[in-house]
Amino acid sequence: MTSAENRPVEPRLYGNWRPERGWGVAGLSSAATITVFLAILLPLLAVSVAPGFVLPLAGAAAAVVAGIVVRVGGVSLADVLVRRGRFARARAAGWTELSAGVLTEHPRAADLPGVLAPLLPLDVDDGRGGRHALLWNRRTGTLSAVLRCSPVGLDLADRDQTDAWVASWGAFLADLGYQPLVRHIAVTVDTVPAGGTTVPEHVARELDPTAPTLAKRVLGELVAATPASCAAVDVRLTVCLDPNQATPKPPDLFAAVVEAGRWLPGLEATLGTCGVAVLGRAEVGWLTGRIRAAFDPAAHRDIATESDAAQLLHWADAGPVAALERWDHYRHDYAVSVSWALREAPRQAIGPTVLAPLLAPGVFPRRVTWLYQPYPADQAAAKVEAEVTGGQIRRAWATRTRRDETQRERDDRDRAVQSAREEAEGAGVGRITAYVTTTVQHDADLDAATADVEQRAGQAKLRLRRLRGSQAAGFAAALGIGIDPAELLAHRGGR
């Protein structure tokens, strides 16, 4: 008979992610459900009110219902047609092409391409005797600070320590709901094969000439036994702050920068309990070098090996000389990139290392950005309660139409109730998404790099959707420098 002390302890699992559904029925959103009902109701009303309009309204209603109900690649037919139309319009207007105009002067020559154009770096004092960068979005008014991080890792950590780090990270996310200035945070893991340098070069550069002979000999033997190539892994956390939410509202940009500086130290201190060491806030030169390397991977080696290379760069050097967005890829300088967005989180419970296949270095450069938008604490309860009510409405609709509920619908309703219960106990509520970009320097490698990302996503239990028609926006979001595509819709304006 096995005692309780000798009984094997099962590993802790995590989960309960679910998309926001509202009360829509038949797998549709609330807005789509209302549109379908109106499309069906209008021809019926026209029978008694205006019989002459029945046939035109019936034809229009059939087209509307088909556009919403018919699915193409997991999205509605209407969404596909709208994206096709927008991309065709943008291409005809020349918005998908960029020529930096090296020999042509124009007022906004230093702007980055596409949705990155409103970003402008501000070199500010960090209050500790150093300098750091704040990325000012001139369209939305937000200020983004990039924190250079070094995760401890889980390879040598025991299970109790891992659970403590995950719990602290959950508490950190929950606390963001009480931070009125935080618009969203982005965690970016940027991996580059070969790291821009080799192991012998790195050791030779860092080796102290006055080191003991025995130490030099041991290092030489280790270098000889180590593969020459290595990978560079850059982890950063971007905090996007909205000074307009402060009380009182800052009267100018200087006051907004001061207000943003008050909130950053507290966020940095909290990350220490999550198994993350904050190396410091990114400076303008460091950010410029990373953005430049993303657009031109060939420049990564010079930026990584030369200590002063990033400091010599100006913001005008961050963007590409030329860029061209196509339907399914993004061409910039001498490289081609493909971007994906998260379509569905893991359905089952997963362990703490589930993302390792997607985040681990590979043959091609890859950048993964997790973006979290917290709901304010005073709105979180209403959000989860609305989801619970939506599940009850769908169950009542299934009962009234004498349709059996699927197992997925029952599980989704249970997860909604569990989310409401966890929120009542203090958990945070927010919108989580992810953006993945891979970059190659030769067109012949594009198919292999694409297959590599999709295979790794499958191993990480994620379902990604290739951002066809939105490759430039996906590339910008994956950079993790304060761009959230969902917020672009609210600030969409003329170009």
C-alpha positions in Angstrom: 0.0 0.0 0.0 1.5 3.3 -1.1 1.7 6.0 1.5 0.8 9.7 0.8 4.4 10.7 1.2 5.6 8.3 -1.5 2.8 9.0 -3.9 4.1 10.8 -7.0 3.1 14.4 -7.3 1.4 15.4 -10.5 2.9 18.4 -12.3 0.9 21.6 -12.0 -1.0 22.6 -15.2 -2.3 25.9 -16.4 -5.1 26.9 -18.7 -8.7 28.3 -18.9 -8.1 30.7 -21.8 -11.2 31.5 -23.8 -12.1 34.0 -26.5 -14.6 36.7 -25.8 -17.8 35.6 -27.3 -20.7 37.7 -26.0 -24.1 36.1 -26.3 -23.9 35.3 -30.0 -25.4 32.0 -31.1 -24.3 29.4 -33.6 -20.7 30.3 -33.1 -21.2 33.9 -34.2 -20.3 37.1 -32.3 -23.0 39.3 -30.8 -22.8 41.8 -33.6 -22.8 39.1 -36.3 -25.9 37.5 -34.6 -27.8 40.8 -34.6 -26.8 41.4 -38.3 -28.1 37.9 -39.3 -31.4 38.4 -37.5 -32.0 41.8 -39.1 -31.1 40.4 -42.5 -33.7 37.7 -42.1 -36.3 40.0 -40.4 -36.3 42.8 -43.0 -37.6 40.7 -46.0 -40.3 39.2 -43.7 -41.5 42.7 -42.7 -41.4 43.9 -46.2 -44.0 41.3 -47.2 -46.8 43.2 -45.4 -45.3 46.8 -45.6 -43.7 47.0 -49.1 -44.2 43.9 -51.2 -42.3 45.3 -54.1 -39.1 45.3 -52.2 -39.3 41.7 -51.0 -37.1 40.2 -53.7 -34.3 42.8 -53.6 -34.3 42.7 -49.8 -34.3 38.8 -49.9 -31.3 38.9 -52.3 -29.4 41.3 -50.1 -30.2 39.4 -47.0 -29.0 36.1 -48.6 -25.7 37.8 -49.5 -25.3 39.3 -46.0 -26.0 36.0 -44.3 -23.7 34.1 -46.6 -20.9 36.6 -46.0 -21.2 36.1 -42.2 -21.9 32.4 -42.0 -19.6 31.0 -44.7 -16.1 30.4 -43.3 -12.9 30.7 -45.3 -9.8 29.7 -43.5 -11.5 30.1 -40.1 -12.8 33.6 -40.7 -16.0 34.8 -42.3 -16.3 35.4 -46.0 -17.1 39.1 -45.4 -13.9 39.5 -43.5 -11.9 38.0 -46.3 -13.6 40.3 -48.9 -13.1 43.4 -46.7 -9.4 42.7 -46.2 -9.0 42.0 -49.9 -10.7 45.3 -50.7 -8.7 47.3 -48.2 -5.4 45.8 -49.4 -6.3 46.5 -53.1 -7.2 50.1 -52.2 -3.9 50.5 -50.3 -1.9 49.0 -53.1 -3.5 51.3 -55.7 -2.8 54.3 -53.5 0.8 53.4 -53.1 0.5 52.8 -49.3 2.1 49.4 -49.4 5.4 50.7 -50.8 8.2 52.7 -49.2 11.2 54.4 -50.7 13.2 56.2 -48.0 14.5 58.6 -50.5 18.1 58.7 -49.6 18.7 61.5 -52.2 15.4 63.3 -51.6 14.7 65.5 -48.6 11.2 65.6 -47.2 9.8 66.7 -43.8 9.1 63.1 -42.5 12.1 61.3 -43.9 13.0 59.9 -40.5 9.6 58.2 -40.0 9.4 54.4 -39.8 7.2 52.8 -42.4 3.5 52.1 -42.0 1.9 52.0 -38.6 5.3 52.7 -37.0 5.4 56.2 -38.5 3.9 58.0 -35.5 6.7 56.7 -33.2 9.3 59.2 -32.1 12.0 58.4 -29.4 12.5 60.7 -26.5 15.8 60.6 -24.6 14.8 61.2 -21.0 16.4 61.0 -17.6 15.6 57.9 -15.6 16.0 59.6 -12.2 19.0 57.4 -11.3 21.7 59.3 -13.1 21.2 57.5 -16.5 19.2 58.0 -19.7 16.6 55.9 -21.3 14.2 56.0 -24.2 10.4 56.6 -24.3 8.7 55.9 -27.6 6.1 58.7 -28.1 3.2 57.8 -30.3 2.3 61.1 -31.9 -1.1 59.8 -33.0 -2.4 58.2 -29.7 -0.3 60.2 -27.2 1.0 57.0 -25.5 4.5 56.6 -24.1 6.2 53.2 -24.3 9.2 52.2 -22.2 11.3 49.1 -23.2 12.8 47.1 -20.3 15.7 44.8 -21.1 15.1 41.6 -19.3 17.0 38.4 -18.5 14.7 35.5 -17.5 16.2 33.0 -15.0 14.9 30.0 -16.9 13.2 26.8 -15.8 15.9 24.2 -16.6 17.5 24.3 -13.1 14.5 25.5 -11.1 12.5 23.1 -9.0 8.7 22.8 -9.4 7.9 24.9 -6.3 10.0 27.8 -7.5 8.4 27.6 -11.0 5.0 27.7 -9.4 6.0 30.7 -7.4 7.2 32.5 -10.4 4.0 31.8 -12.4 1.9 32.9 -9.5 3.8 36.1 -9.2 3.4 36.7 -12.9 -0.3 36.2 -12.6 -0.4 38.7 -9.7 1.6 41.1 -11.8 -0.9 40.9 -14.6 -3.8 41.3 -12.2 -2.3 44.4 -10.6 -2.2 46.0 -14.1 -5.9 46.4 -13.8 -5.4 48.8 -11.0 -2.8 50.8 -13.0 -4.9 53.4 -14.9 -2.0 54.5 -17.1 -1.1 51.1 -18.4 -2.6 50.6 -21.9 -0.9 47.3 -22.5 2.4 45.4 -22.0 4.3 43.3 -24.6 6.8 40.6 -23.9 9.1 40.0 -26.9 11.6 37.2 -27.4 13.9 37.8 -30.3 16.1 34.9 -31.4 18.8 35.2 -34.1 20.9 32.2 -35.1 24.7 32.5 -34.9 24.1 35.6 -32.7 26.1 37.8 -34.9 29.3 36.4 -33.5 31.0 33.0 -32.7 32.0 31.5 -29.5 35.8 31.9 -30.2 35.3 35.5 -31.1 33.3 36.2 -28.0 35.8 34.5 -25.7 38.7 36.3 -27.3 37.0 39.6 -26.9 36.1 39.2 -23.3 39.2 37.4 -22.1 41.4 39.4 -19.7 45.0 39.5 -21.0 46.2 39.3 -17.4 44.3 36.1 -16.6 46.3 33.2 -15.2 47.7 30.8 -17.8 45.7 27.9 -16.4 42.4 29.8 -16.8 43.3 30.6 -20.4 44.2 27.0 -21.2 40.9 25.8 -19.6 38.9 28.3 -21.7 40.8 27.3 -24.8 39.9 23.7 -24.3 36.2 24.5 -23.6 36.1 26.7 -26.8 37.6 23.8 -28.8 34.9 21.4 -27.4 32.1 23.9 -28.0 30.2 24.3 -31.3 31.5 27.5 -33.0 28.1 28.9 -33.7 25.7 30.2 -31.1 22.4 32.1 -30.9 21.5 35.5 -29.6 18.3 35.6 -27.5 17.0 39.1 -26.6 14.1 39.4 -24.2 12.4 42.7 -23.5 9.2 43.9 -21.9 7.5 47.0 -23.2 5.1 49.0 -21.1 2.7 51.2 -23.0 1.5 54.1 -20.8 -1.3 56.5 -21.6 -0.6 59.8 -19.7 -4.1 61.1 -20.7 -5.6 58.7 -18.1 -3.6 60.3 -15.2 -5.4 62.6 -12.7 -4.9 65.4 -13.2 -4.2 65.2 -17.0 -0.7 66.4 -17.9 -0.9 69.7 -19.7 2.1 69.1 -22.1 4.5 66.4 -23.2 7.1 67.2 -20.5 4.5 66.7 -17.8 3.4 63.4 -19.5 7.0 62.2 -19.5 7.4 63.0 -15.8 4.1 61.2 -15.0 5.2 58.1 -16.9 8.5 58.1 -15.0 6.7 57.8 -11.7 5.0 54.5 -12.7 8.0 52.6 -14.2 10.0 51.9 -10.9 7.1 50.0 -9.3 6.6 47.8 -12.4 10.3 47.1 -12.6 10.4 46.0 -8.9 7.5 43.6 -9.3 9.2 41.7 -12.1 11.9 40.5 -9.8 9.5 38.1 -8.1 8.5 36.6 -11.5 11.9 35.1 -12.2 12.9 38.0 -14.4 16.0 40.2 -13.9 15.6 43.7 -15.3 18.9 44.7 -16.9 17.8 48.3 -17.4 15.7 50.5 -19.6 16.5 50.5 -23.2 18.3 53.6 -24.6 17.6 55.3 -27.9 20.7 53.8 -29.6 19.9 50.3 -28.3 16.4 50.5 -29.7 17.5 51.9 -32.9 20.0 49.1 -33.4 17.4 46.4 -32.7 14.8 47.9 -35.1 17.5 48.3 -37.7 18.5 44.7 -37.3 14.9 43.6 -37.6 14.6 45.3 -41.0 18.1 44.4 -42.1 19.3 41.1 -40.5 22.6 41.5 -42.2 23.4 44.4 -39.9 22.8 42.4 -36.8 26.4 41.1 -36.7 27.9 44.6 -36.7 25.4 45.9 -34.1 26.0 42.9 -31.8 29.8 42.8 -32.0 30.6 46.5 -32.0 29.9 48.0 -28.6 29.6 51.5 -30.0 27.7 50.6 -33.1 24.3 51.2 -31.6 25.3 54.5 -30.1 26.4 55.8 -33.5 23.0 55.1 -35.0 20.4 57.8 -35.3 16.6 57.3 -35.4 16.7 58.0 -39.2 18.8 54.8 -39.5 16.3 52.5 -37.9 13.9 52.1 -40.8 14.5 50.3 -44.1 15.7 52.1 -47.3 12.9 50.4 -49.2 9.9 48.2 -48.2 7.1 46.5 -50.1 4.1 44.8 -48.6 2.6 41.9 -50.4 -0.6 39.9 -49.6 1.3 37.1 -47.8 4.8 38.5 -47.0 6.6 41.7 -46.3 9.8 42.6 -48.2 12.2 45.1 -46.6 15.7 46.0 -47.7 17.4 42.6 -48.5 15.1 40.5 -46.4 11.6 39.0 -46.5 9.4 38.5 -43.5 6.2 36.5 -42.8 4.0 37.3 -39.7 1.3 35.4 -37.9 -1.2 36.3 -35.2 -2.7 34.1 -32.5 -5.9 32.4 -33.6 -6.5 30.1 -30.7 -4.8 29.5 -27.3 -4.3 26.0 -26.0 -7.6 24.3 -25.3 -6.1 21.8 -22.8 -4.2 22.5 -19.6 -0.5 22.9 -20.3 2.8 22.9 -18.4 5.1 25.9 -17.8 7.5 24.9 -20.6 4.9 24.6 -23.3 6.2 27.6 -25.3 9.8 26.4 -25.3 9.6 25.1 -28.9 8.3 28.4 -30.2 10.7 30.5 -28.2 13.9 28.4 -28.7 16.4 29.6 -31.3 16.3 27.9 -34.7 17.8 28.1 -38.1 16.0 31.4 -39.0 15.5 34.6 -37.1 12.3 34.6 -35.2 10.5 37.2 -33.1 7.6 36.3 -30.8 5.6 39.0 -29.0 2.9 38.4 -26.4 0.6 41.4 -26.0 -1.6 41.7 -22.9 -4.2 44.5 -22.6 -5.6 44.5 -19.0 -9.2 45.4 -18.4 -9.6 48.0 -15.6 -10.5 46.4 -12.3 -13.8 48.2 -12.2 -14.8 46.7 -15.6 -13.4 43.2 -15.2 -16.4 41.9 -13.2 -18.8 43.2 -15.8 -16.8 41.5 -18.5 -16.8 38.0 -17.0 -20.4 38.3 -15.9 -21.4 39.3 -19.4 -19.7 36.1 -20.7 -21.5 34.0 -18.1 -24.8 35.6 -19.2 -23.9 35.0 -22.8 -23.4 31.3 -22.1 -26.8 31.0 -20.5 -28.5 32.8 -23.4 -26.9 30.3 -25.8 -28.0 27.4 -23.7 -31.6 28.8 -23.6 -31.5 29.3 -27.4 -30.4 25.7 -27.9 -33.2 24.4 -25.6 -35.8 26.5 -27.4 -34.7 25.4 -30.9 -34.5 21.8 -29.6 -30.8 21.6 -30.5 -28.4 19.5 -28.5 -25.5 21.4 -27.1 -22.0 20.3 -28.2 -19.4 19.3 -25.7 -17.3 22.3 -26.6 -20.3 24.7 -25.8 -20.7 23.1 -22.4 -17.0 23.3 -21.7 -16.9 27.0 -22.8 -19.8 27.8 -20.4 -17.9 26.1 -17.6 -14.8 28.0 -18.3 -16.8 31.3 -18.3 -18.2 30.4 -14.9 -14.7 29.5 -13.6 -13.3 32.8 -14.9 -16.0 34.7 -13.0 -15.2 32.8 -9.9 -11.4 33.5 -10.3 -12.1 37.2 -10.9 -14.1 37.3 -7.7 -11.1 35.9 -5.9 -8.8 38.6 -7.2 -7.6 37.3 -10.6 -7.0 39.8 -13.4 -8.9 39.9 -16.7 -7.4 41.0 -19.9 -7.1 40.4 -23.7 -4.1 38.2 -24.7 -2.8 37.8 -28.2 0.5 37.0 -29.9 2.4 38.0 -33.0 5.1 35.9 -34.6 7.5 37.0 -37.4 10.2 35.1 -39.1 12.7 36.7 -41.5 15.0 35.3 -44.2 17.5 36.9 -46.5 16.9 34.6 -49.5 13.5 33.9 -51.1 14.5 30.2 -51.4 14.4 29.9 -47.6 11.0 31.4 -47.2 9.0 28.2 -47.4 11.3 26.4 -44.9 11.1 29.3 -42.4 7.3 29.4 -42.7 7.0 25.6 -42.1 9.4 25.9 -39.2 7.3 28.5 -37.4 4.0 26.6 -38.0 5.5 23.3 -36.8 6.9 25.0 -33.6 3.5 26.6 -33.0 1.8 23.2 -33.2 4.3 21.8 -30.7 3.5 24.8 -28.4 -0.3 24.0 -28.6 -1.0 27.2 -30.4 -3.0 27.9 -33.5 -1.7 30.8 -35.6 -3.2 32.6 -38.5 -1.1 34.0 -41.2 -1.8 37.7 -41.5 -2.6 37.9 -45.2 -3.2 41.5 -46.2 -1.8 42.8 -42.9 1.9 41.7 -43.1 3.3 45.2 -42.4 1.1 45.7 -39.4 1.9 42.2 -38.0 5.6 42.9 -38.5 5.3 46.2 -36.5 3.3 44.5 -33.7 5.9 41.7 -33.4 8.6 44.3 -32.8 7.1 44.9 -29.3 7.6 48.7 -29.3 4.2 49.9 -28.3 2.1 49.0 -31.4 -1.2 47.2 -30.8 -3.2 46.5 -34.0 -6.5 46.4 -32.1 -5.9 50.0 -31.0 -5.2 51.1 -34.6 -8.9 50.8 -35.5 -9.9 53.3 -32.8 -7.3 55.8 -34.1 -7.7 55.1 -37.8 -7.6 58.3 -39.8 -6.3 59.8 -43.0 -2.8 59.2 -44.2 
